Each structure stands twice: as structure tokens, then as C-alpha cells.
Amino acid sequence: MMLDEASLIALVEHVDAALALQGCDHSLRATRTWALSHAHDPDLLAASLAHFGGYCDCEVAANVRPEVIFG
Ligand SMILES: [Zn+2]
């Protein structure tokens, strides 16, 4: 995981909020938007999230668990 714990929590919160408004279009749209606005490379972040089953925004929300990843 390329993000630190605080950043990952912020990402998941952003994605959760975006999903509540507009649902998932089976892309990483909200994830990529967050990456660009927080100076992270969207493609590197996508590759990092894929290791944890986060292939689209709803999978990031469901599968990428900061409390599990960082224990
Ligand atoms: Zn999805």
C-alpha cells in the first residue's frame, strides 16, 4: 500500500461520499479524482489498490480496509 494510514482513510472516506452521491460506474473515477487532488499518481494508486481487491470505487469502499491493512 503506497498510502500511509491517514491518507488511505481519507481516500476511503472520499470514495464513500462519492458513491453515496453518484454510485459506482465500475471505474476508479472517485479514487482517481482524489489521487489527482492529493498529489498521488492515479495509475500507481490504482495498481496499489488492486492488490487489495479495489478494482473500482465500490470495491475500494468494500475491500480496502485501512484497519486491516495497517492492523
Ligand atoms: Zn464498482
PDB file of the backbone (N, CA, C, O) and the ligand in Angstrom, with CONECT records:
HET     ZN  A 101       1
ATOM      1  N   MET A   1       0.856  -1.208   0.000  1.00  0.00           N
ATOM      2  CA  MET A   1       0.000   0.000   0.000  1.00  0.00           C
ATOM      3  C   MET A   1       0.879   1.240   0.000  1.00  0.00           C
ATOM      4  O   MET A   1       1.667   1.464   0.919  1.00  0.00           O
ATOM      5  N   MET A   2       0.729   2.040  -1.048  1.00  0.00           N
ATOM      6  CA  MET A   2       1.599   3.212  -1.208  1.00  0.00           C
ATOM      7  C   MET A   2       1.192   4.382  -0.302  1.00  0.00           C
ATOM      8  O   MET A   2       1.991   5.285  -0.057  1.00  0.00           O
ATOM      9  N   LEU A   3      -0.061   4.362   0.197  1.00  0.00           N
ATOM     10  CA  LEU A   3      -0.514   5.463   1.044  1.00  0.00           C
ATOM     11  C   LEU A   3      -0.235   5.151   2.508  1.00  0.00           C
ATOM     12  O   LEU A   3      -0.196   3.990   2.913  1.00  0.00           O
ATOM     13  N   ASP A   4      -0.043   6.204   3.292  1.00  0.00           N
ATOM     14  CA  ASP A   4       0.023   5.981   4.735  1.00  0.00           C
ATOM     15  C   ASP A   4      -1.410   5.840   5.269  1.00  0.00           C
ATOM     16  O   ASP A   4      -2.378   6.069   4.544  1.00  0.00           O
ATOM     17  N   GLU A   5      -1.523   5.467   6.525  1.00  0.00           N
ATOM     18  CA  GLU A   5      -2.835   5.137   7.084  1.00  0.00           C
ATOM     19  C   GLU A   5      -3.804   6.322   6.997  1.00  0.00           C
ATOM     20  O   GLU A   5      -4.956   6.155   6.595  1.00  0.00           O
ATOM     21  N   ALA A   6      -3.342   7.504   7.369  1.00  0.00           N
ATOM     22  CA  ALA A   6      -4.235   8.667   7.362  1.00  0.00           C
ATOM     23  C   ALA A   6      -4.716   8.979   5.949  1.00  0.00           C
ATOM     24  O   ALA A   6      -5.876   9.336   5.747  1.00  0.00           O
ATOM     25  N   SER A   7      -3.821   8.842   4.974  1.00  0.00           N
ATOM     26  CA  SER A   7      -4.207   9.124   3.593  1.00  0.00           C
ATOM     27  C   SER A   7      -5.179   8.079   3.079  1.00  0.00           C
ATOM     28  O   SER A   7      -6.125   8.411   2.365  1.00  0.00           O
ATOM     29  N   LEU A   8      -4.959   6.822   3.432  1.00  0.00           N
ATOM     30  CA  LEU A   8      -5.874   5.770   2.977  1.00  0.00           C
ATOM     31  C   LEU A   8      -7.265   5.972   3.583  1.00  0.00           C
ATOM     32  O   LEU A   8      -8.275   5.804   2.900  1.00  0.00           O
ATOM     33  N   ILE A   9      -7.311   6.330   4.852  1.00  0.00           N
ATOM     34  CA  ILE A   9      -8.607   6.611   5.482  1.00  0.00           C
ATOM     35  C   ILE A   9      -9.293   7.769   4.762  1.00  0.00           C
ATOM     36  O   ILE A   9     -10.497   7.714   4.513  1.00  0.00           O
ATOM     37  N   ALA A  10      -8.550   8.804   4.430  1.00  0.00           N
ATOM     38  CA  ALA A  10      -9.127   9.953   3.723  1.00  0.00           C
ATOM     39  C   ALA A  10      -9.651   9.542   2.354  1.00  0.00           C
ATOM     40  O   ALA A  10     -10.725   9.975   1.936  1.00  0.00           O
ATOM     41  N   LEU A  11      -8.881   8.698   1.653  1.00  0.00           N
ATOM     42  CA  LEU A  11      -9.329   8.216   0.344  1.00  0.00           C
ATOM     43  C   LEU A  11     -10.638   7.440   0.475  1.00  0.00           C
ATOM     44  O   LEU A  11     -11.586   7.702  -0.265  1.00  0.00           O
ATOM     45  N   VAL A  12     -10.702   6.507   1.391  1.00  0.00           N
ATOM     46  CA  VAL A  12     -11.908   5.681   1.534  1.00  0.00           C
ATOM     47  C   VAL A  12     -13.107   6.557   1.908  1.00  0.00           C
ATOM     48  O   VAL A  12     -14.219   6.322   1.437  1.00  0.00           O
ATOM     49  N   GLU A  13     -12.881   7.556   2.745  1.00  0.00           N
ATOM     50  CA  GLU A  13     -13.988   8.457   3.106  1.00  0.00           C
ATOM     51  C   GLU A  13     -14.467   9.245   1.890  1.00  0.00           C
ATOM     52  O   GLU A  13     -15.667   9.443   1.703  1.00  0.00           O
ATOM     53  N   HIS A  14     -13.515   9.697   1.059  1.00  0.00           N
ATOM     54  CA  HIS A  14     -13.887  10.413  -0.164  1.00  0.00           C
ATOM     55  C   HIS A  14     -14.686   9.503  -1.097  1.00  0.00           C
ATOM     56  O   HIS A  14     -15.708   9.914  -1.646  1.00  0.00           O
ATOM     57  N   VAL A  15     -14.221   8.277  -1.271  1.00  0.00           N
ATOM     58  CA  VAL A  15     -14.891   7.347  -2.174  1.00  0.00           C
ATOM     59  C   VAL A  15     -16.283   7.006  -1.642  1.00  0.00           C
ATOM     60  O   VAL A  15     -17.243   6.956  -2.412  1.00  0.00           O
ATOM     61  N   ASP A  16     -16.401   6.773  -0.340  1.00  0.00           N
ATOM     62  CA  ASP A  16     -17.713   6.504   0.259  1.00  0.00           C
ATOM     63  C   ASP A  16     -18.687   7.639  -0.032  1.00  0.00           C
ATOM     64  O   ASP A  16     -19.835   7.400  -0.408  1.00  0.00           O
ATOM     65  N   ALA A  17     -18.226   8.874   0.145  1.00  0.00           N
ATOM     66  CA  ALA A  17     -19.098  10.028  -0.073  1.00  0.00           C
ATOM     67  C   ALA A  17     -19.506  10.131  -1.542  1.00  0.00           C
ATOM     68  O   ALA A  17     -20.658  10.429  -1.856  1.00  0.00           O
ATOM     69  N   ALA A  18     -18.546   9.881  -2.438  1.00  0.00           N
ATOM     70  CA  ALA A  18     -18.851   9.956  -3.871  1.00  0.00           C
ATOM     71  C   ALA A  18     -19.838   8.865  -4.267  1.00  0.00           C
ATOM     72  O   ALA A  18     -20.743   9.105  -5.066  1.00  0.00           O
ATOM     73  N   LEU A  19     -19.669   7.669  -3.711  1.00  0.00           N
ATOM     74  CA  LEU A  19     -20.582   6.564  -4.037  1.00  0.00           C
ATOM     75  C   LEU A  19     -21.992   6.879  -3.554  1.00  0.00           C
ATOM     76  O   LEU A  19     -22.967   6.534  -4.222  1.00  0.00           O
ATOM     77  N   ALA A  20     -22.106   7.525  -2.409  1.00  0.00           N
ATOM     78  CA  ALA A  20     -23.424   7.860  -1.874  1.00  0.00           C
ATOM     79  C   ALA A  20     -24.156   8.825  -2.802  1.00  0.00           C
ATOM     80  O   ALA A  20     -25.382   8.802  -2.902  1.00  0.00           O
ATOM     81  N   LEU A  21     -23.386   9.670  -3.477  1.00  0.00           N
ATOM     82  CA  LEU A  21     -23.993  10.666  -4.368  1.00  0.00           C
ATOM     83  C   LEU A  21     -24.279  10.111  -5.750  1.00  0.00           C
ATOM     84  O   LEU A  21     -25.336  10.381  -6.321  1.00  0.00           O
ATOM     85  N   GLN A  22     -23.349   9.340  -6.294  1.00  0.00           N
ATOM     86  CA  GLN A  22     -23.443   9.002  -7.717  1.00  0.00           C
ATOM     87  C   GLN A  22     -23.253   7.526  -8.008  1.00  0.00           C
ATOM     88  O   GLN A  22     -23.244   7.132  -9.174  1.00  0.00           O
ATOM     89  N   GLY A  23     -23.102   6.707  -6.996  1.00  0.00           N
ATOM     90  CA  GLY A  23     -22.932   5.276  -7.238  1.00  0.00           C
ATOM     91  C   GLY A  23     -21.611   4.963  -7.909  1.00  0.00           C
ATOM     92  O   GLY A  23     -20.763   5.836  -8.091  1.00  0.00           O
ATOM     93  N   CYS A  24     -21.451   3.689  -8.275  1.00  0.00           N
ATOM     94  CA  CYS A  24     -20.205   3.235  -8.902  1.00  0.00           C
ATOM     95  C   CYS A  24     -20.468   2.988 -10.378  1.00  0.00           C
ATOM     96  O   CYS A  24     -21.438   2.321 -10.736  1.00  0.00           O
ATOM     97  N   ASP A  25     -19.606   3.524 -11.237  1.00  0.00           N
ATOM     98  CA  ASP A  25     -19.738   3.267 -12.679  1.00  0.00           C
ATOM     99  C   ASP A  25     -18.697   2.240 -13.133  1.00  0.00           C
ATOM    100  O   ASP A  25     -18.322   2.196 -14.304  1.00  0.00           O
ATOM    101  N   HIS A  26     -18.239   1.417 -12.187  1.00  0.00           N
ATOM    102  CA  HIS A  26     -17.287   0.341 -12.457  1.00  0.00           C
ATOM    103  C   HIS A  26     -15.951   0.867 -12.945  1.00  0.00           C
ATOM    104  O   HIS A  26     -15.234   0.217 -13.706  1.00  0.00           O
ATOM    105  N   SER A  27     -15.644   2.067 -12.479  1.00  0.00           N
ATOM    106  CA  SER A  27     -14.312   2.619 -12.710  1.00  0.00           C
ATOM    107  C   SER A  27     -13.785   3.108 -11.363  1.00  0.00           C
ATOM    108  O   SER A  27     -14.454   3.003 -10.335  1.00  0.00           O
ATOM    109  N   LEU A  28     -12.578   3.641 -11.399  1.00  0.00           N
ATOM    110  CA  LEU A  28     -11.982   4.244 -10.206  1.00  0.00           C
ATOM    111  C   LEU A  28     -12.095   5.768 -10.274  1.00  0.00           C
ATOM    112  O   LEU A  28     -11.182   6.489  -9.872  1.00  0.00           O
ATOM    113  N   ARG A  29     -13.239   6.247 -10.793  1.00  0.00           N
ATOM    114  CA  ARG A  29     -13.386   7.683 -11.012  1.00  0.00           C
ATOM    115  C   ARG A  29     -13.138   8.493  -9.742  1.00  0.00           C
ATOM    116  O   ARG A  29     -12.324   9.416  -9.742  1.00  0.00           O
ATOM    117  N   ALA A  30     -13.835   8.150  -8.664  1.00  0.00           N
ATOM    118  CA  ALA A  30     -13.681   8.926  -7.432  1.00  0.00           C
ATOM    119  C   ALA A  30     -12.283   8.746  -6.848  1.00  0.00           C
ATOM    120  O   ALA A  30     -11.702   9.686  -6.305  1.00  0.00           O
ATOM    121  N   THR A  31     -11.750   7.532  -6.965  1.00  0.00           N
ATOM    122  CA  THR A  31     -10.392   7.268  -6.482  1.00  0.00           C
ATOM    123  C   THR A  31      -9.384   8.110  -7.241  1.00  0.00           C
ATOM    124  O   THR A  31      -8.486   8.702  -6.642  1.00  0.00           O
ATOM    125  N   ARG A  32      -9.528   8.167  -8.559  1.00  0.00           N
ATOM    126  CA  ARG A  32      -8.591   8.938  -9.381  1.00  0.00           C
ATOM    127  C   ARG A  32      -8.716  10.434  -9.124  1.00  0.00           C
ATOM    128  O   ARG A  32      -7.716  11.151  -9.109  1.00  0.00           O
ATOM    129  N   THR A  33      -9.954  10.906  -8.922  1.00  0.00           N
ATOM    130  CA  THR A  33     -10.159  12.321  -8.603  1.00  0.00           C
ATOM    131  C   THR A  33      -9.435  12.674  -7.312  1.00  0.00           C
ATOM    132  O   THR A  33      -8.764  13.703  -7.225  1.00  0.00           O
ATOM    133  N   TRP A  34      -9.579  11.807  -6.306  1.00  0.00           N
ATOM    134  CA  TRP A  34      -8.899  12.053  -5.026  1.00  0.00           C
ATOM    135  C   TRP A  34      -7.380  12.041  -5.223  1.00  0.00           C
ATOM    136  O   TRP A  34      -6.681  12.896  -4.680  1.00  0.00           O
ATOM    137  N   ALA A  35      -6.871  11.089  -5.988  1.00  0.00           N
ATOM    138  CA  ALA A  35      -5.424  10.990  -6.204  1.00  0.00           C
ATOM    139  C   ALA A  35      -4.875  12.276  -6.823  1.00  0.00           C
ATOM    140  O   ALA A  35      -3.859  12.812  -6.380  1.00  0.00           O
ATOM    141  N   LEU A  36      -5.573  12.761  -7.860  1.00  0.00           N
ATOM    142  CA  LEU A  36      -5.095  13.962  -8.549  1.00  0.00           C
ATOM    143  C   LEU A  36      -5.114  15.181  -7.632  1.00  0.00           C
ATOM    144  O   LEU A  36      -4.254  16.054  -7.744  1.00  0.00           O
ATOM    145  N   SER A  37      -6.083  15.245  -6.732  1.00  0.00           N
ATOM    146  CA  SER A  37      -6.172  16.409  -5.855  1.00  0.00           C
ATOM    147  C   SER A  37      -5.284  16.280  -4.621  1.00  0.00           C
ATOM    148  O   SER A  37      -5.188  17.216  -3.827  1.00  0.00           O
ATOM    149  N   HIS A  38      -4.632  15.123  -4.453  1.00  0.00           N
ATOM    150  CA  HIS A  38      -3.738  14.935  -3.312  1.00  0.00           C
ATOM    151  C   HIS A  38      -2.319  14.559  -3.743  1.00  0.00           C
ATOM    152  O   HIS A  38      -1.559  13.982  -2.964  1.00  0.00           O
ATOM    153  N   ALA A  39      -1.969  14.890  -4.987  1.00  0.00           N
ATOM    154  CA  ALA A  39      -0.601  14.729  -5.482  1.00  0.00           C
ATOM    155  C   ALA A  39      -0.110  13.290  -5.469  1.00  0.00           C
ATOM    156  O   ALA A  39       1.070  13.027  -5.234  1.00  0.00           O
ATOM    157  N   HIS A  40      -1.034  12.353  -5.725  1.00  0.00           N
ATOM    158  CA  HIS A  40      -0.647  10.962  -5.908  1.00  0.00           C
ATOM    159  C   HIS A  40      -0.899  10.568  -7.363  1.00  0.00           C
ATOM    160  O   HIS A  40      -1.876  11.010  -7.969  1.00  0.00           O
ATOM    161  N   ASP A  41      -0.018   9.738  -7.922  1.00  0.00           N
ATOM    162  CA  ASP A  41      -0.194   9.267  -9.296  1.00  0.00           C
ATOM    163  C   ASP A  41      -1.385   8.312  -9.351  1.00  0.00           C
ATOM    164  O   ASP A  41      -1.372   7.283  -8.675  1.00  0.00           O
ATOM    165  N   PRO A  42      -2.415   8.629 -10.141  1.00  0.00           N
ATOM    166  CA  PRO A  42      -3.614   7.787 -10.160  1.00  0.00           C
ATOM    167  C   PRO A  42      -3.344   6.352 -10.605  1.00  0.00           C
ATOM    168  O   PRO A  42      -3.955   5.416 -10.089  1.00  0.00           O
ATOM    169  N   ASP A  43      -2.432   6.177 -11.559  1.00  0.00           N
ATOM    170  CA  ASP A  43      -2.157   4.824 -12.044  1.00  0.00           C
ATOM    171  C   ASP A  43      -1.412   3.994 -11.004  1.00  0.00           C
ATOM    172  O   ASP A  43      -1.679   2.803 -10.845  1.00  0.00           O
ATOM    173  N   LEU A  44      -0.483   4.623 -10.303  1.00  0.00           N
ATOM    174  CA  LEU A  44       0.212   3.908  -9.230  1.00  0.00           C
ATOM    175  C   LEU A  44      -0.747   3.560  -8.101  1.00  0.00           C
ATOM    176  O   LEU A  44      -0.669   2.475  -7.525  1.00  0.00           O
ATOM    177  N   LEU A  45      -1.653   4.484  -7.786  1.00  0.00           N
ATOM    178  CA  LEU A  45      -2.620   4.219  -6.728  1.00  0.00           C
ATOM    179  C   LEU A  45      -3.559   3.086  -7.146  1.00  0.00           C
ATOM    180  O   LEU A  45      -3.893   2.222  -6.335  1.00  0.00           O
ATOM    181  N   ALA A  46      -3.984   3.093  -8.410  1.00  0.00           N
ATOM    182  CA  ALA A  46      -4.863   2.016  -8.891  1.00  0.00           C
ATOM    183  C   ALA A  46      -4.171   0.668  -8.760  1.00  0.00           C
ATOM    184  O   ALA A  46      -4.786  -0.312  -8.338  1.00  0.00           O
ATOM    185  N   ALA A  47      -2.890   0.616  -9.120  1.00  0.00           N
ATOM    186  CA  ALA A  47      -2.148  -0.645  -9.029  1.00  0.00           C
ATOM    187  C   ALA A  47      -2.016  -1.087  -7.573  1.00  0.00           C
ATOM    188  O   ALA A  47      -2.114  -2.276  -7.271  1.00  0.00           O
ATOM    189  N   SER A  48      -1.798  -0.142  -6.688  1.00  0.00           N
ATOM    190  CA  SER A  48      -1.664  -0.467  -5.269  1.00  0.00           C
ATOM    191  C   SER A  48      -2.994  -0.984  -4.717  1.00  0.00           C
ATOM    192  O   SER A  48      -3.015  -1.963  -3.971  1.00  0.00           O
ATOM    193  N   LEU A  49      -4.092  -0.341  -5.076  1.00  0.00           N
ATOM    194  CA  LEU A  49      -5.410  -0.757  -4.580  1.00  0.00           C
ATOM    195  C   LEU A  49      -5.810  -2.124  -5.135  1.00  0.00           C
ATOM    196  O   LEU A  49      -6.522  -2.880  -4.474  1.00  0.00           O
ATOM    197  N   ALA A  50      -5.356  -2.440  -6.347  1.00  0.00           N
ATOM    198  CA  ALA A  50      -5.705  -3.734  -6.949  1.00  0.00           C
ATOM    199  C   ALA A  50      -5.207  -4.895  -6.098  1.00  0.00           C
ATOM    200  O   ALA A  50      -5.828  -5.957  -6.070  1.00  0.00           O
ATOM    201  N   HIS A  51      -4.085  -4.696  -5.400  1.00  0.00           N
ATOM    202  CA  HIS A  51      -3.559  -5.753  -4.530  1.00  0.00           C
ATOM    203  C   HIS A  51      -4.536  -6.110  -3.414  1.00  0.00           C
ATOM    204  O   HIS A  51      -4.482  -7.204  -2.852  1.00  0.00           O
ATOM    205  N   PHE A  52      -5.429  -5.175  -3.101  1.00  0.00           N
ATOM    206  CA  PHE A  52      -6.377  -5.387  -2.002  1.00  0.00           C
ATOM    207  C   PHE A  52      -7.802  -5.583  -2.518  1.00  0.00           C
ATOM    208  O   PHE A  52      -8.754  -5.507  -1.742  1.00  0.00           O
ATOM    209  N   GLY A  53      -7.956  -5.834  -3.819  1.00  0.00           N
ATOM    210  CA  GLY A  53      -9.274  -6.094  -4.390  1.00  0.00           C
ATOM    211  C   GLY A  53     -10.044  -4.843  -4.748  1.00  0.00           C
ATOM    212  O   GLY A  53     -11.259  -4.906  -4.932  1.00  0.00           O
ATOM    213  N   GLY A  54      -9.379  -3.711  -4.851  1.00  0.00           N
ATOM    214  CA  GLY A  54     -10.055  -2.456  -5.177  1.00  0.00           C
ATOM    215  C   GLY A  54      -9.926  -2.110  -6.646  1.00  0.00           C
ATOM    216  O   GLY A  54      -9.097  -1.284  -7.029  1.00  0.00           O
ATOM    217  N   TYR A  55     -10.757  -2.751  -7.475  1.00  0.00           N
ATOM    218  CA  TYR A  55     -10.653  -2.529  -8.919  1.00  0.00           C
ATOM    219  C   TYR A  55     -11.617  -1.454  -9.420  1.00  0.00           C
ATOM    220  O   TYR A  55     -11.481  -0.996 -10.554  1.00  0.00           O
ATOM    221  N   CYS A  56     -12.578  -1.046  -8.612  1.00  0.00           N
ATOM    222  CA  CYS A  56     -13.438   0.086  -8.948  1.00  0.00           C
ATOM    223  C   CYS A  56     -13.831   0.747  -7.624  1.00  0.00           C
ATOM    224  O   CYS A  56     -13.519   0.232  -6.551  1.00  0.00           O
ATOM    225  N   ASP A  57     -14.510   1.878  -7.708  1.00  0.00           N
ATOM    226  CA  ASP A  57     -14.759   2.642  -6.481  1.00  0.00           C
ATOM    227  C   ASP A  57     -15.528   1.838  -5.432  1.00  0.00           C
ATOM    228  O   ASP A  57     -15.208   1.912  -4.246  1.00  0.00           O
ATOM    229  N   CYS A  58     -16.554   1.058  -5.859  1.00  0.00           N
ATOM    230  CA  CYS A  58     -17.319   0.326  -4.835  1.00  0.00           C
ATOM    231  C   CYS A  58     -16.484  -0.783  -4.218  1.00  0.00           C
ATOM    232  O   CYS A  58     -16.687  -1.143  -3.058  1.00  0.00           O
ATOM    233  N   GLU A  59     -15.538  -1.330  -4.992  1.00  0.00           N
ATOM    234  CA  GLU A  59     -14.650  -2.357  -4.436  1.00  0.00           C
ATOM    235  C   GLU A  59     -13.615  -1.738  -3.497  1.00  0.00           C
ATOM    236  O   GLU A  59     -13.205  -2.366  -2.521  1.00  0.00           O
ATOM    237  N   VAL A  60     -13.195  -0.512  -3.791  1.00  0.00           N
ATOM    238  CA  VAL A  60     -12.322   0.183  -2.839  1.00  0.00           C
ATOM    239  C   VAL A  60     -13.061   0.356  -1.516  1.00  0.00           C
ATOM    240  O   VAL A  60     -12.504   0.094  -0.450  1.00  0.00           O
ATOM    241  N   ALA A  61     -14.320   0.798  -1.586  1.00  0.00           N
ATOM    242  CA  ALA A  61     -15.098   1.018  -0.369  1.00  0.00           C
ATOM    243  C   ALA A  61     -15.322  -0.295   0.384  1.00  0.00           C
ATOM    244  O   ALA A  61     -15.297  -0.318   1.615  1.00  0.00           O
ATOM    245  N   ALA A  62     -15.543  -1.388  -0.354  1.00  0.00           N
ATOM    246  CA  ALA A  62     -15.890  -2.659   0.288  1.00  0.00           C
ATOM    247  C   ALA A  62     -14.661  -3.444   0.729  1.00  0.00           C
ATOM    248  O   ALA A  62     -14.690  -4.093   1.774  1.00  0.00           O
ATOM    249  N   ASN A  63     -13.584  -3.396  -0.048  1.00  0.00           N
ATOM    250  CA  ASN A  63     -12.473  -4.332   0.142  1.00  0.00           C
ATOM    251  C   ASN A  63     -11.217  -3.716   0.746  1.00  0.00           C
ATOM    252  O   ASN A  63     -10.430  -4.416   1.382  1.00  0.00           O
ATOM    253  N   VAL A  64     -11.027  -2.440   0.558  1.00  0.00           N
ATOM    254  CA  VAL A  64      -9.790  -1.804   1.035  1.00  0.00           C
ATOM    255  C   VAL A  64     -10.057  -1.252   2.432  1.00  0.00           C
ATOM    256  O   VAL A  64     -10.699  -0.215   2.597  1.00  0.00           O
ATOM    257  N   ARG A  65      -9.549  -1.974   3.438  1.00  0.00           N
ATOM    258  CA  ARG A  65      -9.890  -1.690   4.830  1.00  0.00           C
ATOM    259  C   ARG A  65      -8.649  -1.215   5.570  1.00  0.00           C
ATOM    260  O   ARG A  65      -7.789  -2.022   5.922  1.00  0.00           O
ATOM    261  N   PRO A  66      -8.549   0.094   5.809  1.00  0.00           N
ATOM    262  CA  PRO A  66      -7.344   0.596   6.494  1.00  0.00           C
ATOM    263  C   PRO A  66      -7.061  -0.125   7.813  1.00  0.00           C
ATOM    264  O   PRO A  66      -5.903  -0.358   8.157  1.00  0.00           O
ATOM    265  N   GLU A  67      -8.125  -0.481   8.555  1.00  0.00           N
ATOM    266  CA  GLU A  67      -7.909  -1.103   9.859  1.00  0.00           C
ATOM    267  C   GLU A  67      -7.327  -2.510   9.716  1.00  0.00           C
ATOM    268  O   GLU A  67      -6.687  -3.009  10.641  1.00  0.00           O
ATOM    269  N   VAL A  68      -7.544  -3.152   8.567  1.00  0.00           N
ATOM    270  CA  VAL A  68      -6.959  -4.465   8.310  1.00  0.00           C
ATOM    271  C   VAL A  68      -5.537  -4.303   7.769  1.00  0.00           C
ATOM    272  O   VAL A  68      -4.610  -4.981   8.212  1.00  0.00           O
ATOM    273  N   ILE A  69      -5.382  -3.389   6.802  1.00  0.00           N
ATOM    274  CA  ILE A  69      -4.086  -3.217   6.152  1.00  0.00           C
ATOM    275  C   ILE A  69      -3.036  -2.730   7.149  1.00  0.00           C
ATOM    276  O   ILE A  69      -1.887  -3.170   7.119  1.00  0.00           O
ATOM    277  N   PHE A  70      -3.441  -1.822   8.025  1.00  0.00           N
ATOM    278  CA  PHE A  70      -2.474  -1.246   8.959  1.00  0.00           C
ATOM    279  C   PHE A  70      -2.558  -1.871  10.354  1.00  0.00           C
ATOM    280  O   PHE A  70      -1.771  -1.545  11.243  1.00  0.00           O
ATOM    281  N   GLY A  71      -3.522  -2.771  10.526  1.00  0.00           N
ATOM    282  CA  GLY A  71      -3.625  -3.510  11.781  1.00  0.00           C
ATOM    283  C   GLY A  71      -3.860  -2.628  12.979  1.00  0.00           C
ATOM    284  O   GLY A  71      -3.966  -3.125  14.100  1.00  0.00           O
TER     285      GLY A  71
HETATM  286 ZN    ZN A 101     -17.834  -0.784  -8.525  1.00  0.00          ZN2+
END
